[in-house]
Structure formats: C-alpha cells, structure tokens
Amino acid sequence: RYVIEQGKGLVLVVNKWDLIQKDT
C-alpha cells in the first residue's frame, strides 16, 4: 500500500515536470 502511494506521488511529479518542459 505504501509503495503504491509513493508511486502515485512520483507519477504526479513526473507529469508536472513534463508539463513544465512542454510549456517551455
């Protein structure tokens, strides 16, 4: 359960970073 929560957080961070990269 904890690992899945960490994975979700990591995915959210990657998605945000990807959006920033596209915006630039």
C-alpha positions as CSV (number, residue, x, y, z in Angstrom):
1,R,0.0,0.0,0.0
2,Y,2.8,2.5,1.0
3,V,4.8,1.7,-2.1
4,I,1.8,2.3,-4.4
5,E,1.2,5.7,-2.6
6,Q,4.9,6.6,-3.3
7,G,4.5,5.5,-6.9
8,K,1.4,7.8,-7.4
9,G,3.3,10.7,-5.9
10,L,6.3,10.1,-8.3
11,V,4.0,9.9,-11.3
12,L,2.4,13.2,-10.3
13,V,5.8,14.9,-10.0
14,V,6.9,13.5,-13.4
15,N,3.6,14.7,-15.0
16,K,4.1,18.2,-13.6
17,W,7.7,18.3,-14.8
18,D,6.6,17.1,-18.2
19,L,4.0,19.9,-18.4
20,I,6.7,22.5,-17.5
21,Q,9.0,21.1,-20.1
22,K,6.3,21.3,-22.8
23,D,5.4,24.9,-21.7
24,T,9.0,26.0,-22.1
